[in-house]
């Protein structure tokens, strides 16, 4: 019901941000070059999603290290 009031691109951005934040916590930045590249890709994905979320409502921004704040 709440999702009916929120534009579809914002809902997609919220899902992307949550998934990216979960993946960021999974990678260890000092483990390997591949992990660093994967983590950077997820940080970029999170930044793109947060840009959409912030434009709609800054309170929806998802942080990389944990839950919204």
Backbone as CSV, one residue per row, in Angstrom:
resi,resn,N_x,N_y,N_z,CA_x,CA_y,CA_z,C_x,C_y,C_z
1,UNK,0.813,-1.181,0.000,0.000,0.000,0.000,0.870,1.264,0.000
2,UNK,1.928,1.258,0.820,2.811,2.417,0.867,3.542,2.571,-0.463
3,UNK,3.925,1.450,-1.071,4.623,1.479,-2.351,3.807,2.102,-3.464
4,UNK,2.490,2.112,-3.319,1.635,2.725,-4.338,1.823,4.237,-4.395
5,UNK,2.290,4.829,-3.314,2.472,6.282,-3.253,3.860,6.719,-3.708
6,UNK,4.773,5.774,-3.813,6.159,6.091,-4.168,6.394,5.742,-5.635
7,UNK,7.018,6.645,-6.390,7.297,6.362,-7.799,8.148,5.098,-7.980
8,UNK,7.899,4.392,-9.056,8.591,3.128,-9.341,10.117,3.295,-9.375
9,UNK,10.665,4.343,-10.009,12.126,4.474,-10.003,12.709,4.597,-8.592
10,UNK,11.961,5.201,-7.692,12.431,5.334,-6.310,12.403,3.971,-5.620
11,UNK,11.372,3.189,-5.868,11.300,1.838,-5.303,12.454,0.971,-5.805
12,UNK,12.760,1.087,-7.092,13.888,0.335,-7.657,15.206,0.798,-7.046
13,UNK,15.355,2.103,-6.870,16.583,2.642,-6.277,16.734,2.167,-4.838
14,UNK,15.639,2.091,-4.108,15.707,1.625,-2.724,16.167,0.169,-2.672
15,UNK,15.631,-0.650,-3.548,16.034,-2.055,-3.610,17.511,-2.169,-3.987
16,UNK,17.925,-1.421,-5.005,19.331,-1.444,-5.425,20.260,-1.008,-4.297
17,UNK,19.864,0.038,-3.579,20.700,0.551,-2.495,20.839,-0.478,-1.379
18,UNK,19.748,-1.110,-1.010,19.791,-2.120,0.054,20.673,-3.303,-0.363
19,UNK,20.530,-3.737,-1.601,21.329,-4.866,-2.087,22.807,-4.489,-2.152
20,UNK,23.108,-3.294,-2.640,24.498,-2.842,-2.733,25.117,-2.733,-1.346
21,UNK,24.378,-2.183,-0.387,24.910,-2.051,0.972,25.197,-3.425,1.574
22,UNK,24.339,-4.390,1.311,24.554,-5.752,1.803,25.821,-6.349,1.184
23,UNK,25.999,-6.133,-0.116,27.186,-6.662,-0.801,28.463,-5.973,-0.329
24,UNK,28.397,-4.680,-0.071,29.578,-3.932,0.396,30.090,-4.514,1.699
25,UNK,29.178,-4.861,2.594,29.578,-5.450,3.879,30.192,-6.834,3.702
26,UNK,29.870,-7.494,2.616,30.369,-8.845,2.360,31.825,-8.852,1.890
27,UNK,32.228,-7.848,1.129,33.586,-7.813,0.576,34.575,-7.228,1.568
28,UNK,35.761,-7.793,1.591,36.842,-7.273,2.425,37.778,-6.486,1.510
29,UNK,37.881,-5.166,1.740,38.648,-4.325,0.815,40.124,-4.679,0.681
30,UNK,40.729,-5.334,1.647,42.159,-5.623,1.578,42.446,-7.059,1.176
31,UNK,41.445,-7.856,0.912,41.637,-9.268,0.587,42.340,-9.472,-0.751
32,UNK,41.742,-8.975,-1.819,42.316,-9.204,-3.144,41.903,-8.072,-4.080
33,UNK,42.577,-8.022,-5.227,42.219,-7.017,-6.228,40.791,-7.219,-6.708
34,UNK,40.393,-8.468,-6.834,39.038,-8.768,-7.300,37.993,-8.287,-6.293
35,UNK,38.234,-8.516,-5.006,37.313,-8.040,-3.973,37.239,-6.519,-3.949
36,UNK,38.393,-5.875,-4.118,38.398,-4.410,-4.143,37.586,-3.893,-5.315
37,UNK,37.754,-4.507,-6.473,37.002,-4.086,-7.663,35.504,-4.315,-7.470
38,UNK,35.141,-5.461,-6.902,33.728,-5.750,-6.646,33.134,-4.766,-5.648
39,UNK,33.912,-4.451,-4.615,33.427,-3.507,-3.601,33.248,-2.114,-4.205
40,UNK,34.196,-1.696,-5.025,34.079,-0.389,-5.684,32.856,-0.334,-6.597
41,UNK,32.591,-1.430,-7.298,31.415,-1.489,-8.171,30.129,-1.334,-7.344
42,UNK,30.078,-1.989,-6.190,28.895,-1.901,-5.327,28.774,-0.514,-4.699
43,UNK,29.900,0.100,-4.354,29.849,1.471,-3.833,29.300,2.431,-4.880
44,UNK,29.680,2.218,-6.128,29.168,3.035,-7.218,27.656,2.829,-7.399
45,UNK,27.240,1.580,-7.331,25.812,1.253,-7.439,25.022,1.909,-6.305
46,UNK,25.587,1.876,-5.099,24.938,2.502,-3.952,24.838,4.016,-4.147
47,UNK,25.888,4.623,-4.641,25.883,6.072,-4.864,24.818,6.475,-5.890
48,UNK,24.713,5.706,-6.969,23.683,6.014,-7.978,22.277,5.895,-7.393
49,UNK,22.051,4.828,-6.634,20.739,4.626,-6.028,20.446,5.727,-5.006
50,UNK,21.439,6.088,-4.210,21.235,7.130,-3.206,20.946,8.487,-3.829
51,UNK,21.480,8.728,-5.004,21.209,9.987,-5.693,19.713,10.095,-6.016
52,UNK,19.124,9.000,-6.475,17.688,8.972,-6.770,16.885,9.111,-5.479
53,UNK,17.300,8.372,-4.448,16.581,8.413,-3.170,16.644,9.801,-2.539
54,UNK,17.801,10.429,-2.575,17.967,11.756,-1.975,17.130,12.804,-2.694
55,UNK,17.004,12.660,-4.000,16.189,13.611,-4.752,14.712,13.500,-4.359
56,UNK,14.295,12.296,-4.017,12.904,12.075,-3.623,12.696,12.419,-2.147
57,UNK,13.583,11.907,-1.283,13.480,12.146,0.155,14.829,11.807,0.792
58,UNK,15.553,12.794,1.305,16.864,12.534,1.899,16.839,11.509,3.041
59,UNK,15.714,11.309,3.649,15.603,10.332,4.725,15.688,8.893,4.249
60,UNK,15.620,8.665,2.951,15.668,7.309,2.402,17.080,6.834,2.076
61,UNK,18.072,7.705,2.216,19.445,7.361,1.875,19.911,6.146,2.674
62,UNK,20.603,5.230,1.994,21.123,4.005,2.617,22.625,4.158,2.772
63,UNK,23.133,3.866,3.970,24.569,3.964,4.231,25.247,2.625,3.948
64,UNK,26.482,2.680,3.530,27.224,1.473,3.170,27.521,0.583,4.361
65,UNK,27.760,1.165,5.517,28.180,0.399,6.667,27.073,-0.150,7.532
66,UNK,25.846,0.138,7.214,24.776,-0.350,8.064,23.429,0.162,7.640
67,UNK,22.475,0.108,8.549,21.120,0.526,8.208,21.029,2.016,7.966
68,UNK,19.892,2.435,7.515,19.665,3.854,7.243,19.928,4.666,8.497
69,UNK,20.302,5.904,8.272,20.570,6.719,9.448,20.504,8.149,9.211
